[in-house]
Amino acid sequence: MNPNLENDPKAALGLTVAEELIPTFYTLLSQGFTVKVRVGCTMRELLLRQMGLSVDYLEQRVQTIFLDGKAVDNFDTAVVRHGSTLALSAAMPGLAGATLRRGGPYAAMRSQISHEKTQVSDNVKDGELVMKLFNLVARELGPMFLAKGVWIKGKNLQGFLQKAPDSFRAGCRAAELNGQPLDIDSLANIEWDQQEIFVTVKKTL
């Protein structure tokens, strides 16, 4: 089976995998995935109310944040727009990590790449943004996003599946494409290239 999905803009891939296989998907999450959200709001509104993160997690774990390539220090002044790219990371090691850390003592050293205060829009509306998760944040939040479903670029998904080791096929318990059962061995042969795929990954014991 070697279907070409180029003309199907609504392809949905559902995978059920062994729990130990979940971390293999974190490379996809670091490459970027699209989520549908309400935009025109502050980052605090997005992460706490829409995505359900706790205040403690946001303040203590998420230490490095980039919005559209700019480092963010204040959740309440950074506004998420339609098409924005948001990267979340735990604290990173070394001077570079200390410099990029949110609100850290070295923040002044990166003034040229820091996100400036933007005005909250009066027109909060449906939109989408690209998210990237790294290190501990990917490990801790990744399973939640994968279970809910994320939009992945076809070329990223295709590269991931083609490079997957034999242990991936062994740990993949079931696959569905647009609600129809799919032979696991055929995953790497599907041409996902020209579109985004809605991917859900659920774990089983």
C-alpha positions in Angstrom: 0.0 0.0 0.0 1.5 3.3 -1.1 -1.2 5.9 -1.1 -0.4 9.5 -2.1 -2.3 11.9 0.3 -1.4 15.1 -1.5 -5.0 15.9 -2.5 -6.5 15.0 0.9 -6.2 18.1 3.1 -7.9 16.4 6.1 -5.8 13.3 6.6 -5.9 12.1 10.2 -3.5 9.5 11.5 -4.3 7.8 14.8 -1.7 5.6 16.5 -1.9 3.4 19.6 1.6 2.6 20.9 3.3 1.0 23.9 4.0 3.5 26.6 7.8 3.2 26.2 7.4 4.4 22.6 6.0 7.8 23.5 9.5 9.5 23.9 10.3 8.7 20.3 7.8 11.3 19.2 9.5 14.2 21.0 11.7 14.9 18.0 8.5 15.7 16.1 7.4 18.1 18.8 10.7 19.9 18.8 10.5 20.4 15.0 7.1 22.1 15.5 3.5 21.2 15.4 0.3 23.3 14.8 -2.5 23.7 17.4 -5.8 25.4 17.0 -6.3 28.1 19.7 -7.8 31.4 20.5 -5.4 34.1 19.4 -5.1 37.8 20.3 -4.6 37.0 24.0 -1.7 37.1 26.3 0.6 34.1 26.7 -0.6 33.6 30.2 -4.2 33.3 29.0 -3.1 30.8 26.3 -1.0 28.6 28.5 -3.1 28.6 31.7 -6.7 28.8 30.5 -6.6 27.3 27.1 -3.9 24.7 27.5 -4.5 23.9 31.2 -1.0 24.4 32.6 -0.8 25.2 36.3 0.6 28.4 37.6 3.4 26.5 39.4 4.4 24.7 36.3 4.5 27.8 34.2 6.5 29.8 36.7 8.9 27.1 37.9 9.4 24.7 35.0 9.0 26.8 31.8 12.2 28.9 32.0 13.0 29.6 28.4 10.3 30.9 26.0 10.6 32.2 22.5 7.7 33.9 20.7 8.3 34.5 17.0 12.1 34.2 17.6 12.1 36.6 20.5 12.8 35.6 24.1 9.9 36.3 26.5 10.3 37.5 30.1 6.7 38.4 30.9 3.7 36.1 30.2 1.3 39.1 30.7 2.7 41.4 28.0 3.5 38.9 25.3 0.5 38.5 22.9 0.0 35.5 20.8 -1.1 36.2 17.2 -2.4 33.9 14.4 0.5 32.2 12.9 2.9 32.8 15.8 5.6 30.3 16.7 5.9 29.5 20.4 8.9 27.5 21.8 8.9 26.3 25.4 11.9 24.8 27.3 13.0 24.1 30.8 16.2 25.7 32.0 19.1 25.1 29.8 22.7 24.7 31.0 25.6 27.1 30.7 25.9 30.8 30.1 23.7 30.6 27.0 21.0 29.0 29.1 21.3 31.5 31.8 21.1 34.4 29.3 18.0 33.0 27.7 16.3 32.2 31.0 13.1 34.1 31.6 13.6 37.0 34.0 17.1 35.9 34.8 20.0 38.2 35.8 21.6 38.0 32.3 18.4 39.0 30.5 19.8 42.4 29.7 22.5 40.8 27.6 19.9 39.7 25.0 17.9 42.9 24.7 18.1 42.7 20.9 16.3 39.4 20.8 13.9 40.0 23.7 10.2 40.2 23.0 8.8 43.6 23.6 5.4 44.4 25.1 2.5 44.1 22.7 -1.0 45.3 23.0 -3.8 42.8 23.7 -6.2 42.7 20.8 -9.9 43.5 21.4 -10.6 40.8 18.8 -9.7 37.5 20.4 -10.6 34.9 17.8 -10.0 31.4 16.6 -6.6 30.9 15.0 -3.6 28.6 15.1 0.1 28.7 16.1 3.1 26.6 15.8 4.5 25.1 19.0 7.9 23.6 19.7 8.7 21.7 22.9 12.1 20.9 24.2 13.9 18.8 26.9 11.9 18.3 30.1 8.9 20.3 28.8 8.6 17.9 25.8 8.8 15.0 28.2 6.2 16.3 30.6 3.7 18.0 28.2 4.3 16.0 25.1 2.0 13.1 26.0 -0.9 15.5 26.6 -0.5 17.2 23.2 -0.1 13.9 21.4 -3.2 12.4 23.0 -5.3 15.5 22.1 -3.9 15.6 18.6 -1.5 17.9 16.8 -1.0 19.0 13.2 2.4 17.8 11.8 4.0 18.8 8.6 3.9 15.9 6.1 7.6 16.0 5.4 8.5 15.9 9.1 6.1 13.0 9.7 7.4 11.1 6.6 11.0 11.6 7.6 10.2 10.4 11.2 8.4 7.3 10.0 11.1 6.4 7.5 13.8 6.6 10.0 11.9 4.8 12.8 13.8 1.7 14.1 12.3 -1.8 14.1 11.4 -1.2 17.8 8.9 1.4 16.6 6.9 -1.1 14.5 7.1 -3.6 17.3 5.7 -1.1 19.8 3.0 0.3 17.5 -0.1 -1.6 18.5 -2.6 -0.1 16.0 -2.9 2.6 13.3 -5.8 4.3 11.6 -5.9 6.6 8.7 -9.1 8.7 8.4 -10.8 6.3 10.8 -9.9 3.2 8.8 -7.5 0.5 10.0 -4.0 0.8 8.5 -1.3 -1.8 8.2 1.6 -0.6 10.4 4.2 -1.8 8.0 2.8 0.5 5.3 3.3 3.7 7.4 6.7 4.5 6.1 5.6 4.1 2.5 2.9 6.7 2.6 3.6 10.0 0.8 2.7 12.5 3.4 4.8 15.2 1.8 2.6 18.1 0.7 0.3 18.7 3.6 -0.2 18.8 7.4 -1.5 15.6 9.0 -3.6 15.6 12.2 -1.8 13.1 14.4 -3.0 11.6 17.6 -0.8 9.2 19.7 -2.3 7.2 22.6 -0.5 4.8 24.8 -1.4 1.4 25.9 0.2 -1.0 28.4 
